[in-house]
């Protein structure tokens, strides 16, 4: 099915979830379906800009709050300017103006398998690295913003991504947006 933004409507959808839950894939597909801007500026992009590895940025962010603040501030400022899908770990907490807040979940096992399939490597190392990253992220978010990223109960939609493929997840989100009067199906 095809959807379009209803005339005169602006739309900001915030999509969050931990590494390997499908944030980037779902956010990209949703933005494409709606023909609106995707905002997904993460540590990965910051690492590329700074000529560092993702692991180096994560390590630096443990002691230098400017990494998190730069990423979080930049993407929220971008999201406030236009209709968009903001896909980030903290989108549902940081973009207070979001018209729809979506949280994607998946088990640690499923997440590690997806990261392995995307990036390769050793599955046990990926599991260990992902668990370490989750723990460090949670600590930083609490310290910086007083956000408990394990409490996403306020999200408008909570979707277990192990039960659906990315296109099905996007359809669930589009149906909710249609129910809320933001989008309509096109013929």
C-alpha positions, 0 to 999 in steps of 0.5 A: 500500500502507498501512503501520503502525508495529509495536506497541511500536516507536518509529521515527526515520527521518533523511532528508538531501540537498542543496537540491532533492533532495526531502527535504521532499516525501519526509519529509512523505509518509513521515511521513504514510504512517506517521502519525508526526511530521514534523520539518523545521525549516530555515533557511527556517522560522528565516528566517520566525520572525526576519522575514528572507529565506532569503538573509539567514539564509544570509548571516548564518549565514556569520559567526554559528554560532548560526543553524546550531546553533539549527536543528540542536539544536532538530530533534535534541531534537524527534526524540529525543522521539518516533517521527518522520521528521527531514528536514534537510540534516544529519539522517543525521549529527546524529540518531545514534539514527536507525533508518534513515538515508536520503540523497537525491541528484540532479544539480545540473541536476535540483535547479536545475530543481526549485527553479525549478519550486517557486519560479520565478525565473531558472534560471541564477541558481538554479544559481549560488545553489544551487552557492554555497549547497552550497559554503557549507553544506559549509564550515559543516558541516565547521567546526561539526561536522567533518561532510563532507556529501559523504560519505554512504556510511554511509547505510542507503539512498542514493536517486537521486531523479531516477529515481523520483517521491516516492511511489516513493521513499517505497515504497522506504523503507517496504519497507526499514523492513518488512524491518527489522521496524519496519512492517507492511503493513495490509490 
